[in-house]
Amino acid sequence: MAVRRDYDAIGRGSPQDLFDEQLDVRDMLRAQSTTEWVIVSTGMFVSFLFEPDFGVVDLTTNTVNALGSWDTEVTVTTAEDIGVLTAEIIQTQPPIANQVVYVAGDTITYRELADILERTRGAQVIRNEWTVAHLLDELERNPGDSLRKYRAVFALGRGVAWPKAGTFNAIRGIPTTTAEEWARKYLSATE
């Protein structure tokens, strides 16, 4: 199964201008033939979903703020899994070269994230939907705020999620930590 979502799919001019720099690097790599390269697309660090400043999950109020809609998907991977999978990719024979390799711990919707939080915390979750229009309006009022840039680009849902079934780790049967497994390990009902 081919996976085609990432910075290339997000494209230039997204709410997160840092991604344009990522595209510049990809263009540079693809334009040359001297150095072999591999880009590992990992999605978002799963822990970032729970960072208070990011604003998706507020553990103090048991709230989930869906970016875009409840059906918007996001691919997440733990830092530990990224390390293991990158080592596996480097050691693969025949060698992988000059391509983007996709990995994923999980691909979930914000609805699934709220459900995971309810199951792991044992309490009802307050659910708010932050629409694309709302997030773009917030970004327009605060154009230098990098977290608002991330929220807006993830709300658009383009290039930030791919099916786990088509990833390097799924195809090779390498287990990774799901969002729920991460939440069960690091969040508790008493937190």
C-alpha positions as CSV (number, residue, x, y, z in Angstrom):
1,M,0.0,0.0,0.0
2,A,1.5,3.3,-1.0
3,V,1.3,6.2,1.5
4,R,1.4,9.7,0.1
5,R,0.8,12.0,3.0
6,D,3.5,14.2,4.5
7,Y,5.1,17.6,4.0
8,D,4.8,16.9,0.2
9,A,1.0,16.5,0.7
10,I,0.8,19.5,3.0
11,G,2.5,21.6,0.4
12,R,3.9,25.1,0.5
13,G,2.1,28.0,2.1
14,S,0.5,26.0,4.9
15,P,-0.3,27.7,8.3
16,Q,3.1,26.3,9.6
17,D,5.7,28.1,7.6
18,L,8.4,25.9,9.1
19,F,7.1,23.1,6.8
20,D,8.2,25.1,3.8
21,E,11.7,24.7,5.0
22,Q,11.2,20.9,5.2
23,L,10.1,21.0,1.6
24,D,13.2,23.0,0.7
25,V,15.3,20.2,2.2
26,R,13.4,17.5,0.3
27,D,13.8,19.4,-2.9
28,M,17.5,19.7,-2.4
29,L,17.9,16.0,-1.6
30,R,15.9,15.0,-4.6
31,A,17.7,17.3,-7.0
32,Q,21.1,15.7,-6.3
33,S,22.5,12.3,-6.9
34,T,25.8,12.4,-4.9
35,T,24.4,11.5,-1.5
36,E,21.9,8.8,-0.7
37,W,19.2,9.8,1.7
38,V,16.2,8.5,3.6
39,I,13.5,10.6,5.2
40,V,11.6,8.9,8.0
41,S,8.1,10.3,8.4
42,T,6.9,9.7,11.9
43,G,3.9,11.9,12.4
44,M,3.6,13.8,15.7
45,F,5.3,12.6,18.9
46,V,2.4,11.0,20.8
47,S,3.4,12.8,24.0
48,F,2.9,16.2,22.2
49,L,-0.9,15.5,22.1
50,F,-0.8,15.8,25.8
51,E,1.4,18.8,26.2
52,P,-0.5,21.5,28.0
53,D,0.8,24.3,25.7
54,F,-0.4,22.5,22.5
55,G,-3.9,22.7,23.8
56,V,-5.4,19.4,22.5
57,V,-5.6,17.6,25.8
58,D,-6.0,19.4,29.1
59,L,-5.6,16.8,31.8
60,T,-6.5,19.3,34.6
61,T,-10.0,19.7,33.2
62,N,-10.2,16.3,31.4
63,T,-10.8,18.1,28.1
64,V,-10.0,17.2,24.5
65,N,-10.1,19.9,21.9
66,A,-10.5,18.4,18.4
67,L,-8.4,20.1,15.8
68,G,-10.6,20.6,12.7
69,S,-13.3,18.0,13.5
70,W,-13.7,14.9,15.6
71,D,-13.0,12.8,12.5
72,T,-9.7,14.5,11.6
73,E,-6.9,12.0,11.8
74,V,-3.4,12.4,13.2
75,T,-0.5,9.9,13.1
76,V,1.6,9.6,16.3
77,T,4.7,7.7,17.2
78,T,6.8,7.6,20.4
79,A,10.4,8.8,20.4
80,E,11.5,5.4,21.5
81,D,9.7,3.7,18.6
82,I,11.2,6.3,16.2
83,G,14.7,5.3,17.4
84,V,14.1,1.6,17.0
85,L,12.4,2.0,13.6
86,T,15.1,4.3,12.3
87,A,17.8,1.7,13.2
88,E,15.8,-1.0,11.5
89,I,15.4,1.2,8.3
90,I,19.2,1.8,8.3
91,Q,19.9,-1.9,8.6
92,T,17.4,-3.1,6.0
93,Q,18.8,-5.2,3.2
94,P,18.8,-4.4,0.4
95,P,19.4,-0.8,1.6
96,I,16.6,1.7,1.4
97,A,17.7,4.8,-0.3
98,N,16.4,8.1,-1.8
99,Q,12.9,7.8,-0.5
100,V,10.5,8.7,2.2
101,V,9.8,5.9,4.6
102,Y,6.6,6.1,6.7
103,V,6.3,4.8,10.3
104,A,3.5,5.1,12.8
105,G,2.8,4.1,16.3
106,D,-0.9,4.8,15.7
107,T,-3.2,6.8,13.5
108,I,-6.3,8.0,15.4
109,T,-9.1,10.6,15.1
110,Y,-9.6,13.2,17.8
111,R,-12.8,11.3,18.7
112,E,-10.7,8.2,19.4
113,L,-8.3,10.3,21.4
114,A,-11.2,11.5,23.6
115,D,-12.4,7.9,24.0
116,I,-8.9,6.8,25.0
117,L,-8.7,9.5,27.6
118,E,-12.0,8.5,29.0
119,R,-11.0,4.8,29.3
120,T,-7.5,5.5,30.8
121,R,-8.6,8.2,33.2
122,G,-11.9,6.7,34.2
123,A,-13.9,9.9,33.8
124,Q,-16.0,11.6,31.3
125,V,-14.1,14.0,28.9
126,I,-15.3,17.4,28.0
127,R,-15.2,17.6,24.2
128,N,-14.7,20.8,22.2
129,E,-14.4,21.0,18.5
130,W,-11.9,23.7,17.2
131,T,-12.9,24.2,13.6
132,V,-10.4,25.1,10.9
133,A,-12.0,28.5,10.6
134,H,-11.7,29.1,14.3
135,L,-8.0,28.1,14.4
136,L,-7.1,30.1,11.3
137,D,-8.8,33.1,12.9
138,E,-6.8,32.6,16.1
139,L,-3.6,32.4,14.0
140,E,-4.5,35.5,12.1
141,R,-4.8,37.4,15.4
142,N,-1.5,35.9,16.6
143,P,0.6,35.2,13.4
144,G,3.9,34.6,15.2
145,D,2.5,31.9,17.6
146,S,4.1,28.6,16.5
147,L,1.7,26.5,18.5
148,R,-1.3,28.1,16.8
149,K,0.5,27.4,13.5
150,Y,0.8,23.7,14.4
151,R,-2.9,23.6,15.5
152,A,-4.1,25.1,12.2
153,V,-2.0,22.8,10.0
154,F,-3.0,19.7,12.0
155,A,-6.7,20.8,11.9
156,L,-6.5,20.8,8.1
157,G,-5.7,17.1,8.3
158,R,-3.7,17.1,5.1
159,G,-0.4,15.3,5.2
160,V,-0.5,14.7,9.0
161,A,-1.9,11.2,9.0
162,W,-1.4,8.0,7.0
163,P,-2.8,4.5,7.4
164,K,-0.7,2.4,9.8
165,A,-1.2,-0.7,7.7
166,G,1.0,0.7,5.0
167,T,3.9,1.7,7.2
168,F,7.4,0.2,7.4
169,N,6.7,-1.1,10.8
170,A,3.3,-2.7,10.0
171,I,4.6,-4.3,6.8
172,R,7.5,-5.8,8.7
173,G,5.5,-6.8,11.8
174,I,7.5,-4.5,14.1
175,P,5.3,-3.6,17.1
176,T,4.9,0.0,18.1
177,T,3.2,1.8,21.0
178,T,-0.3,2.9,20.3
179,A,-1.8,6.1,21.7
180,E,-3.8,4.1,24.1
181,E,-0.8,2.1,25.3
182,W,1.1,5.3,25.8
183,A,-1.8,6.9,27.8
184,R,-2.2,3.8,30.0
185,K,1.5,3.9,30.8
186,Y,1.8,7.6,31.5
187,L,-1.6,8.8,32.5
188,S,-3.6,7.6,35.5
189,A,-7.1,8.2,36.9
190,T,-5.4,9.9,39.9
191,E,-3.3,12.4,37.9
